[in-house]
Amino acid sequence: MWNERYDSPDYLFGKAPSQFLTTHAHHLKAGDTALAVADGEGRNAVFLAERGLRVTAFDYAPNALAKARKLADERGVTVDFRQADITSWDWDAARYDVVAAIFIQFAGPDLRDAIFDGLQRALKPGGLLLLHGYAPRQVEYGTGGPPHRENMYTLAMLEKAFAGLDIVHSADYDADIDEGTGHSGRSALVDLIARKPKGG
């Protein structure tokens, strides 16, 4: 399914990074390590690398990764791209200064809980989580994401799931986004930026 989704010369979500990531780029520090989770065609991983971070990124679809590598070459940056299924990714293999999980709402509630746990395990003490996705009302907007309300985020859900982290920023809002044909138009968005305690 994922290979078919990315089976086009165009970039489904465009080549530019997520608007969320550019808005909050002031949190990024050159030289830090970063993990880009299920990053598709690489737009966010490449942006992190352009900011001077040392980036590992994974996705399940080989053709998405081929496009991601091409984008990194175009931009003159290096990213450690890996083919992996999010259900079998080893969250404990390395710890990162930044973990970016942007529009990963293919996951239903059961898998989502396991992913949220993994995101926290992958953070170094003092590391920063950048999580961005859709609120349930996005299903009515129909401008991106899966048509499943149960896959979407609420602030209450995220505050509970990441109660062990220190919240730096959280927001539930509507905005117009233009991120390829995959995300285009008025959208119901949820942000969470949170830091793992240094003793964690």
ZICOR-V304545 format. One record per residue. N is the residue number from 1. RES is the residue in three letters. PHI is phi in degrees with one decimal (* if undefined). OMEGA is omega in radians with two decimals (999 if undefined). Layout:
((N | RES | PHI | OMEGA) (N | RES | PHI | OMEGA))
This chain:
((1 | MET | * | -3.08) (2 | TRP | -68.4 | 3.10) (3 | ASN | -60.1 | 3.12) (4 | GLU | -61.9 | -3.10) (5 | ARG | -62.6 | -3.10) (6 | TYR | -97.6 | -3.06) (7 | ASP | -82.9 | -3.14) (8 | SER | -157.9 | 3.08) (9 | PRO | -67.0 | 3.11) (10 | ASP | -79.6 | 3.09) (11 | TYR | -92.7 | -3.01) (12 | LEU | -54.3 | -3.13) (13 | PHE | -109.9 | 3.14) (14 | GLY | 80.2 | 3.13) (15 | LYS | -96.7 | 3.14) (16 | ALA | -77.8 | 3.12) (17 | PRO | -68.0 | 3.04) (18 | SER | -55.4 | 3.09) (19 | GLN | -56.9 | 3.09) (20 | PHE | -57.5 | -3.08) (21 | LEU | -67.4 | 3.13) (22 | THR | -69.0 | 3.12) (23 | THR | -61.3 | -3.05) (24 | HIS | -108.5 | -3.10) (25 | ALA | -64.4 | 3.13) (26 | HIS | -65.8 | 3.09) (27 | HIS | -80.7 | -3.03) (28 | LEU | -87.4 | -3.08) (29 | LYS | -128.0 | 3.11) (30 | ALA | -54.2 | -3.14) (31 | GLY | 95.0 | 3.10) (32 | ASP | -71.0 | 3.05) (33 | THR | -91.6 | -3.12) (34 | ALA | -142.5 | 3.02) (35 | LEU | -117.7 | 3.05) (36 | ALA | -103.1 | -2.98) (37 | VAL | -88.8 | 3.10) (38 | ALA | 44.8 | -2.91) (39 | ASP | -90.5 | 3.01) (40 | GLY | 55.7 | -3.05) (41 | GLU | -85.1 | 2.90) (42 | GLY | 90.2 | -3.02) (43 | ARG | -61.7 | -3.11) (44 | ASN | -79.8 | 3.10) (45 | ALA | -61.3 | -3.14) (46 | VAL | -63.7 | 3.11) (47 | PHE | -62.2 | 3.11) (48 | LEU | -59.8 | 3.12) (49 | ALA | -66.0 | 3.10) (50 | GLU | -63.0 | 3.10) (51 | ARG | -82.3 | 3.06) (52 | GLY | 94.2 | 3.09) (53 | LEU | -82.9 | 3.07) (54 | ARG | -95.9 | -2.83) (55 | VAL | -111.7 | 2.89) (56 | THR | -110.4 | 3.13) (57 | ALA | -137.7 | 3.08) (58 | PHE | -133.8 | 3.03) (59 | ASP | -155.6 | -3.09) (60 | TYR | -82.9 | -2.96) (61 | ALA | -89.7 | -3.13) (62 | PRO | -60.2 | -3.11) (63 | ASN | -72.5 | 3.02) (64 | ALA | -64.3 | -3.14) (65 | LEU | -66.3 | 3.09) (66 | ALA | -61.4 | 3.10) (67 | LYS | -69.5 | 3.10) (68 | ALA | -63.2 | 3.12) (69 | ARG | -64.5 | 3.10) (70 | LYS | -63.3 | 3.12) (71 | LEU | -64.3 | 3.10) (72 | ALA | -61.6 | 3.11) (73 | ASP | -63.5 | 3.13) (74 | GLU | -58.9 | -3.07) (75 | ARG | -89.1 | 3.10) (76 | GLY | 71.9 | 3.13) (77 | VAL | -124.8 | 3.12) (78 | THR | -111.1 | 3.05) (79 | VAL | -132.4 | 3.05) (80 | ASP | -84.6 | -3.13) (81 | PHE | -84.0 | 3.13) (82 | ARG | -133.0 | 3.04) (83 | GLN | -87.2 | -3.11) (84 | ALA | -160.2 | 3.03) (85 | ASP | -89.9 | -3.11) (86 | ILE | -61.0 | -3.13) (87 | THR | -73.3 | -3.11) (88 | SER | -120.8 | 3.11) (89 | TRP | -63.1 | -3.14) (90 | ASP | -86.4 | -3.09) (91 | TRP | -67.0 | -3.09) (92 | ASP | -97.5 | -3.06) (93 | ALA | -69.3 | 3.13) (94 | ALA | -152.3 | 3.08) (95 | ARG | -118.0 | -2.95) (96 | TYR | -122.2 | 3.05) (97 | ASP | -73.1 | -3.13) (98 | VAL | -135.6 | 2.98) (99 | VAL | -122.4 | -3.12) (100 | ALA | -110.8 | 3.13) (101 | ALA | -126.6 | -2.96) (102 | ILE | -121.4 | -3.12) (103 | PHE | 53.3 | 3.09) (104 | ILE | -107.7 | -2.98) (105 | GLN | -91.2 | 2.91) (106 | PHE | -71.3 | -3.06) (107 | ALA | -88.3 | 3.03) (108 | GLY | -76.2 | -3.02) (109 | PRO | -55.4 | -3.10) (110 | ASP | -66.4 | 3.13) (111 | LEU | -67.8 | -3.13) (112 | ARG | -59.0 | 3.14) (113 | ASP | -59.9 | 3.13) (114 | ALA | -67.6 | 3.11) (115 | ILE | -65.4 | 3.14) (116 | PHE | -58.2 | 3.09) (117 | ASP | -62.8 | -3.14) (118 | GLY | -63.3 | 3.12) (119 | LEU | -56.2 | -3.11) (120 | GLN | -70.8 | 3.12) (121 | ARG | -66.8 | -3.11) (122 | ALA | -78.0 | 3.14) (123 | LEU | -84.6 | 2.94) (124 | LYS | -68.6 | 2.92) (125 | PRO | -55.4 | -3.06) (126 | GLY | 85.8 | -3.11) (127 | GLY | -75.0 | -3.01) (128 | LEU | -113.6 | 3.04) (129 | LEU | -96.9 | 3.05) (130 | LEU | -116.5 | -3.08) (131 | LEU | -119.4 | -3.05) (132 | HIS | -146.6 | 3.12) (133 | GLY | -167.0 | -3.06) (134 | TYR | -102.2 | 2.97) (135 | ALA | -86.0 | -3.08) (136 | PRO | -54.8 | -3.10) (137 | ARG | -68.0 | 3.08) (138 | GLN | -59.6 | -3.14) (139 | VAL | -59.4 | 3.10) (140 | GLU | -71.2 | -3.13) (141 | TYR | -70.6 | 3.08) (142 | GLY | 64.8 | -3.09) (143 | THR | -105.9 | 3.13) (144 | GLY | 153.6 | 3.11) (145 | GLY | 82.1 | -3.12) (146 | PRO | -75.3 | -3.12) (147 | PRO | -85.8 | -3.07) (148 | HIS | -127.9 | -3.13) (149 | ARG | -58.8 | -3.08) (150 | GLU | -67.8 | 3.10) (151 | ASN | -84.2 | -3.01) (152 | MET | -84.6 | -3.07) (153 | TYR | -106.3 | 2.87) (154 | THR | -122.5 | 3.12) (155 | LEU | -62.8 | 3.13) (156 | ALA | -61.5 | 3.11) (157 | MET | -60.1 | -3.08) (158 | LEU | -69.9 | 3.12) (159 | GLU | -63.4 | 3.09) (160 | LYS | -73.5 | -3.09) (161 | ALA | -64.9 | -3.07) (162 | PHE | -113.2 | -3.10) (163 | ALA | -61.5 | -3.14) (164 | GLY | -81.9 | 3.12) (165 | LEU | -103.4 | 3.08) (166 | ASP | -91.8 | -3.07) (167 | ILE | -76.4 | 3.11) (168 | VAL | -93.8 | -3.11) (169 | HIS | -156.6 | 3.00) (170 | SER | -145.6 | -3.10) (171 | ALA | -161.2 | 3.02) (172 | ASP | -126.9 | -2.97) (173 | TYR | -157.9 | 3.02) (174 | ASP | -105.8 | 3.10) (175 | ALA | -155.8 | 3.04) (176 | ASP | -88.6 | 3.09) (177 | ILE | -123.8 | -3.14) (178 | ASP | -136.9 | -3.07) (179 | GLU | -123.2 | -3.09) (180 | GLY | 68.8 | 3.11) (181 | THR | -75.3 | -3.09) (182 | GLY | -73.9 | 3.13) (183 | HIS | -134.2 | -3.07) (184 | SER | -149.0 | 3.08) (185 | GLY | 117.5 | -3.14) (186 | ARG | -63.6 | -3.01) (187 | SER | -135.7 | 3.09) (188 | ALA | -98.3 | -2.93) (189 | LEU | -118.2 | 3.09) (190 | VAL | -132.9 | 3.11) (191 | ASP | -115.6 | 2.91) (192 | LEU | -142.3 | 2.99) (193 | ILE | -119.7 | -3.04) (194 | ALA | -145.5 | -3.08) (195 | ARG | -113.1 | 3.08) (196 | LYS | -74.3 | 3.13) (197 | PRO | -56.1 | -3.08) (198 | LYS | -63.6 | 3.09) (199 | GLY | -89.2 | -3.04) (200 | GLY | -87.7 | 999))
